[in-house]
Amino acid sequence: MAFSCSQSLLEFEERSFVANAIKHFASERYDLLAHVVMDGHVYVLVMPVERFSPQEIVHSWKSYTANRLQREFGRIGVIWQREYFDWIIRGDRELVEKANYILDNPFRSWPELKEYKWVG
C-alpha cells in the first residue's frame, strides 16, 4: 500500500512517529513485511489478518497519524491525500520485488545515504 502527504513534507520526528504507528499493530492486525516512511509518502507491505481489511488498516493509520500530527507537531489541515494505492501480490517473485522496491526506496531517492532510519 502507498499513501502520500497532501501538504508539506514530513520532518524527521514526524517520520519516526508515522513509522512507529505502522509498527504498532503488526502481528495483531497484519503481518508487516516491509515499510518505509519517506518525506512525502509511505510504502507498506502487509498481509492483513482475517478480520481486518486493507481499507480498515490504512484508514486507522491515516486517521490516527493525522490527528496526532496536528496536535503534537502543529500541522494544520489535511495531512494525507484522500486516495491510496494498493496492490494484490501474486506469488513469491512479486512479493520479493515489492519488498525490495520498498526497502531500497530511500537509497534510490538519495544515493549518498548509507542507512535510513525509517525503513524496515
C-alpha positions in Angstrom: 0.0 0.0 0.0 1.1 3.5 -0.6 -0.2 6.9 0.6 1.1 10.4 0.2 1.2 13.6 2.1 -1.1 16.3 0.9 0.9 19.2 2.1 4.4 19.9 3.3 7.0 17.1 3.7 7.3 15.1 6.9 10.1 16.2 9.2 12.4 13.7 10.9 10.4 13.4 14.2 7.2 13.1 12.2 8.6 10.2 10.2 9.5 8.4 13.4 6.0 8.9 14.7 4.4 7.5 11.5 6.8 4.6 11.4 6.0 3.7 15.0 2.3 3.9 14.3 2.7 1.5 11.3 4.6 -1.0 13.5 2.2 -0.7 16.5 -0.4 -3.3 15.4 2.0 -5.5 13.5 1.3 -9.2 14.3 -2.1 -8.2 15.7 -3.9 -6.7 12.7 -1.5 -7.5 10.0 1.9 -9.1 9.3 4.3 -6.3 8.5 6.6 -7.5 5.7 8.3 -4.2 4.7 7.7 -0.4 5.2 9.3 2.9 4.5 8.3 6.4 5.6 9.8 8.9 3.2 9.5 12.7 3.4 6.4 12.8 1.2 4.9 9.3 1.0 4.7 5.9 2.8 5.0 2.4 1.4 3.9 -0.5 3.4 3.8 -4.2 2.6 1.4 -6.1 4.9 -0.7 -9.2 5.0 -3.9 -8.4 6.9 -5.2 -10.9 9.4 -8.7 -12.3 8.6 -10.8 -9.8 10.4 -9.1 -6.7 9.2 -9.4 -5.3 5.6 -6.7 -3.3 3.9 -9.1 -0.3 3.9 -9.6 -0.5 7.7 -5.8 -0.8 8.2 -5.0 2.2 6.0 -7.8 4.2 7.5 -6.6 3.6 11.0 -3.0 4.6 10.1 -4.1 7.8 8.3 -6.7 8.9 10.9 -4.5 8.3 13.9 -1.4 9.8 12.5 -3.2 12.8 11.0 -4.8 13.7 14.4 -1.6 13.3 16.3 0.5 15.2 13.7 -2.0 18.0 14.0 -2.0 18.0 17.9 1.6 17.2 18.6 3.5 18.7 15.6 1.3 21.7 14.9 0.2 20.5 11.5 -2.9 22.3 10.1 -5.4 21.0 7.6 -5.4 17.8 5.7 -2.3 15.6 6.3 -2.7 12.7 3.8 -4.1 12.6 0.3 -7.6 11.0 0.3 -6.7 8.2 -2.0 -4.1 5.5 -1.5 -2.8 2.7 -3.8 -2.9 -1.0 -3.0 -1.7 -4.0 -4.9 -2.5 -7.7 -4.7 0.7 -9.7 -4.7 0.6 -12.8 -6.8 3.4 -15.1 -5.9 6.7 -15.1 -4.2 8.6 -13.4 -7.0 6.3 -10.4 -7.0 6.5 -10.3 -3.1 10.3 -10.1 -3.2 10.2 -7.4 -6.0 7.8 -5.2 -4.0 9.7 -5.7 -0.7 13.0 -4.8 -2.4 11.4 -1.8 -4.0 10.1 -0.6 -0.6 13.4 -1.3 1.2 15.5 0.4 -1.5 13.3 3.5 -1.9 15.3 5.9 0.2 18.6 4.8 -1.4 17.2 5.4 -4.9 16.0 8.8 -3.8 19.1 9.8 -2.0 22.0 7.7 -3.4 24.5 9.2 -0.9 22.7 7.6 2.1 24.4 4.7 3.9 21.5 4.0 6.2 17.9 5.2 6.7 16.1 5.2 10.0 12.5 4.8 8.8 12.7 1.6 6.7 12.2 -2.0 7.8 
